[in-house]
Amino acid sequence: MKVHIYTDGACKGNPGKGGYGIVMEWVDTNKSYKKEFSQGYEKTTNNRMELLAVIIALEQLKKEGIHVVIFSDSKYVVDTVEKKWVFNWVKKGFKDKKNIDLWKRFLKIYSKHKIKFQWIKGHNGHPQNERCDHLAVVASQKKKLLVDTGYIKNKTLF
C-alpha cells in the first residue's frame, strides 16, 4: 500500500493563532481514496503546525509498513528528517532544540512506515498544497481553537 500525504501549517503571527491542513491520497489501489484533516490552535508557531500536520497524518495510518511520500513546503520539517538532523538531535538529547515534544512524537510513528519526504514550493499552484494551505488558514480562523499545550510548556521552560 502506498499513500501520498500533503501537509501545510499556517500561523497568523509567530507565535499566534495557527492551524494545519492535511490531504491524504491512497495510490496504487483499485479505487482512489482521499481524506482531509485540519485543526486550529489558539497560540502556536508555524513550525509547530507544519510538523504537527505530518504527525497527525501519520497517526491516521492504521497498518504498519506503508510506503508513504510526504509532500511539504516546510524546509524545517523536510530537511530535519531527510538530512538526518533529528537523529543527531536524539543522540545529543535535543540540546537547545525547539519543538522537542513534537519531534519525539514524530519519531515514535516514523519507524512504523517507509517514509520519504519531498519538498514542494509553497504558494506555487500545486493543487494539494494549495488545498492544505486553505484548510490550515480556515482552521486557524475558527472561533473555537485548541490549546497547543506543548507550545505553552516549552515557553515556560525558558
Phi, psi and omega in degrees: 000141181229137181231136170257128180241128177247133183224154172204152175237154179221151177206127176264104193088158181215082018277163179179195176290133183220174178196168175232157175225142183223136168235125179244131179232125175275129181239167181060035176236168181292331179231146179281144183217131184220142175224151177232145177221150173201158178199147178246155183226146183296307183218119184202193176232163179298315181298323178296319181290322177299314181288319180298324177301316179297314181298310182301317179299312180296326179291344178283341182285123186272335180254155177265162176079019181281141173280119185236132169246122180255121178258123182217148175265011181264107174297325179306309182285308185299310182293322181300325180272307186295329178268005173066021179298319185299328181287329173288325177299321179299312181301329181263012178067027180058028182304126177063024179256154178260161175061034182302319180302318181286321179296322177294319178296318178300313184297330178296325183263336182303318185287350182276350185224172174258099192247136173231138177258143177229118177282137174231147180288129180284157177052044184235019176085004177290118189305313182289323178293320177296322178294317178298318178300314179300313179300318182294315181295313179299317180299321182289344183261000180293157181287321180259107180247149176283164176263128176276087185297328178295322177295315181297315180298317180296322181291328181283345179279342185254000000 
